Amino acid sequence: MGGFVWLLTALTAIPMIKLLPHFGINKYWAALCLVPLGPVVLLWWMGLKLQELERL
């Protein structure tokens, strides 16, 4: 079970490392994927940044 958790963490953290800089967020915030609700928070933050970029 522990291996599955680490696999899931890697499968979410690696894309976040690539995506976060496009939204103006430091890539080290991808470490938040280690926390169970971390990816949800990062997706919410990216959504806010996307809305901000669309307004410009």
C-alpha positions in Angstrom: 0.0 0.0 0.0 2.9 2.4 0.8 4.3 1.9 -2.7 1.0 2.9 -4.3 1.0 6.1 -2.3 4.5 7.0 -3.5 3.6 6.2 -7.1 0.5 8.4 -6.9 2.6 11.2 -5.4 5.1 10.9 -8.2 2.4 10.8 -10.8 1.0 14.1 -9.5 4.2 15.9 -8.5 6.0 15.5 -11.8 3.4 17.2 -14.0 3.0 19.9 -11.3 6.7 20.6 -11.6 6.2 21.2 -15.3 2.9 23.2 -15.1 3.4 25.5 -12.2 6.0 27.8 -13.8 3.6 28.5 -16.7 1.2 30.0 -14.1 3.9 32.1 -12.4 4.2 29.8 -9.4 7.5 28.5 -8.2 8.1 24.8 -9.1 9.1 23.9 -5.6 5.4 24.3 -4.5 5.0 20.9 -6.2 6.2 19.4 -2.9 2.8 20.2 -1.6 1.7 17.0 -3.5 3.1 15.1 -0.6 0.1 16.3 1.5 -3.2 14.5 0.8 -5.1 17.7 -0.2 -2.0 19.3 -1.7 -2.8 18.7 -5.4 -6.3 20.0 -4.9 -4.9 23.3 -3.4 -2.4 23.6 -6.3 -5.1 23.1 -8.9 -7.3 25.7 -7.2 -4.3 28.1 -7.1 -3.6 27.4 -10.8 -7.3 28.1 -11.6 -7.1 31.5 -9.9 -4.0 32.4 -11.8 -5.6 31.3 -15.1 -8.6 33.5 -14.4 -6.2 36.3 -13.7 -4.3 35.7 -16.9 -7.5 35.6 -19.0 -8.6 39.0 -17.7 -5.4 40.7 -19.1 
